[in-house]
Amino acid sequence: EAHASRPAERPGLATGWGGEVDSRISYRSFTRASSQPAGTDAIWYNDREGLEAMDGRTWKVEAMQQAAGGLVEWGVKGRVGWLPAYKSSYWGGKRFIEGSRGGSYKLVVKNRCKSRLELVLSVDGLDVMDGKPASFRKRGYIVDPGETLEVEGFRTSEDAVAAFEFSGVGASYANLRHGDTRNVGVIGLAVFTEKGRDPWTWMPGELRQREGARAFAEAP
């Protein structure tokens, strides 16, 4: 008698619903300059075996990388320091970070410009604010000029989050809560600028240009 074989567990990492972490938020008004983000970016993640499956076509990069035309820089931290970050020629230059099952992590985003930004973040296709499918329509974290945002988990209340914790695909929050693992292994960022503000004013390039201005353009 023939029996259908049980599907094997998908290899690699996903993100589970970890322990509660204190993380208080308050609410502030923010009117977006546009319904579409000024820029988006993504970081993929996997374990060592998954990275090695790319036939070694990866090279190590700095953990913090610029996004949205330089408005922000962002990366992923583990329990102790930054997680190793790579880019892959196999995947068209996409950025990957290496994690290990059971390890917790947090997302770190620095606002490099001189105006406020709204940052909408997702993990495994789920919005970090409510753990439901991510969308540009959802609201995010407001980050002041020069400030750094650290997001440690899916928000459960105004006072706490459930820590991001690397897990197997079957034990992921995406699977256990939504029964959908299509988007596991990717972290997303959408950057929104504020209406009536020019985020590009006094960016580092302009400051460097002023620093290099010459008092006498021609030699006497």
N, C-alpha and C positions, 0 to 999 in steps of 0.2 A: 504494500500500500504506500503510495507516494504522500509525502508530507511537504508542505511549503516551509522553506527554511526561514528562520527569523532574520530580519534585516540586521546586519552588523552595525554596531555603534560607529557613527562617523568619527574619523580620526581628528586629532587636533584639538584646539582650545575653543571654548566659548566663555561666556560670563554668567556666573551664578549670582544668586541673591545672598549676600554675606550678612555678617552680624551688624547690628545697629551702631551707627557712629553719630556722635553729636555734631550737628551742623545747622546752625540757626540762620534763617534768612528774614529779611524785611522787604517790603514792597515799595517800589518807586515808579513814578510815571516815566514813560519813554515812548515817544512817537517816532516810528520808523520813517526813514527818508523814502523807502520804497517797500512794496510788499515782497520784493525779491532781495535776497542777500547781496551785499557788496562783494562777497566771495565765499567760497566753500572749500573744504579740504577733507581728507580722510586719511586715517592711519589703520592699516590692517595689522592683525596680530596672529601669532601662532606659536607653537612650541618648537624646540630645536629640531625635532624630527621633521616637522612640517616645513621649516625653513630649508633644511637639507634636501628636501624633495624637489626644490627648485634647481637642482643640479649645480648648486654652488654659485649660481649667477647672482650673487648679492654682494654688496660692499657696505661697510660700516659708515654711518653718518652721525653727526651731532644729534643728541637727543631732542633738542629744541630746534624746530625749523619754522621759518616764516610762512605765513599763509595770507590769503586775501590781499595780495599785492603789497604785503609788508605791514598791514594794519596790526597784525598779531603775530606772535610766535607761540608754538605749543608743542607739547610732548607728553610722555607718560612716565610716571614714577612708580616704582615698586615700594615694598616695605623699607628697603635700604637703597636709596639712590635711584638714579634713572635706569630704566630698563634698556637693554641694548637695542639700538635702532639701526636699521639697514634699508637700503634701497635695492630694488630688484630689476635687472634688465629683463628677466623672464616675464615680469608683470608690467613692463612698460614704464619703469622708473617709479613705481609706487613705493611708498614707505611702509615698512613693517617693523614691529617691535616683537621681541622675544620674551615670552612669559613661561611660567610653569604652573602646572595644576596645583590648586590650593593657595597660590599666591594672591595677595590683594594688590590693588593698584589704584592710582588716582590720576585724573586728567589735569594738566596744568596749562593755563592759557594766559599769556601776558599781553595787555593792551599797549601797543607801541606808539599809538598816536596821541594827539592832544585833545581828543574829544571822547565822550562816553561811547561805548559800544554795547550792543546786546548780542549775547552769544547763545546760540541754540546748539545743544550737544546731544548726540545719540550714541548708544552702544548696542550692537547687534540689531540695528534697525529700530531700537526703542528709545523714546525720549527720556532723558535722565530726570526730568521733572516729575513724570508720572508713571514711567515704566510701560507706557502704551506706544503704539506705532508712531514713529517720528514724522514730523511735518514742519515745513517752513511757517505754517500758520500758528504754531504753538509759540508761547512766549519763553524767553530764556533768562539768563543771568545778566544783569547790568554791571558793567565793569568800568570804573573810572579811569581817566588817562594815567598811564604809567603803572597801573595796579595789576596784580596777578591773581587770577581766579584758580582755586584748587577744588575740584569736584571729586569726592571720594566714593560716591555711590548714587543709586537711584533714590530720589527723594520720597520719603514716606510721610513726612509732616513738615511743618515750619521749623521744627527743631532737630530733625534727624534724617539720616539717609541709611539705606541698606548697602553695605560696602560692595564695591566691585570686587569679585573674586573669580579668578580663573577656574574653570571647571571643564568637564567633558561636555560634549554637545547635548547628550541626553539629559544631563543635570542642569543645563542652562536655564536661566529665567525665561528666555524666549520660548523654550520648549515646554517647560513646566507650566507657565502661565498662559501662553498663547498657542502652544502646539505647532509652532512655526520656527524652523531653524534655517530658513533660506538666507538670512542676513547675518548669521553668526560670524564673528571674526573681523568685524570692521567697526571703527569708531568714527563718527562724523562730526563736523563743525560747520556751522553757518554763521556768518558775521553780518550783523545789521548795523548801519550807521544811523545817526539821529537826525531827524528833520531839522533843517535850518542850520546845520553844522557842517563845516568842511573838514573831514578827518585828515586830509592831506596837508593842511596848514602846519607848518613847523615840524614836518617829518624830518628824520635824520639827514636825508639827502640835501634838503634846503639849508639846514644848519651847517653841514659840511661845506656847502658852496659859499656861504657867508664867511665861514672861517678862513676860506682860501682866497677871499677877495683881496686884490692888490691895491695899495694906496697910489702907486705910480705904475700905470700900465706899460709905459715905455721907459727904457733906460735913457738917462740924460745924454 
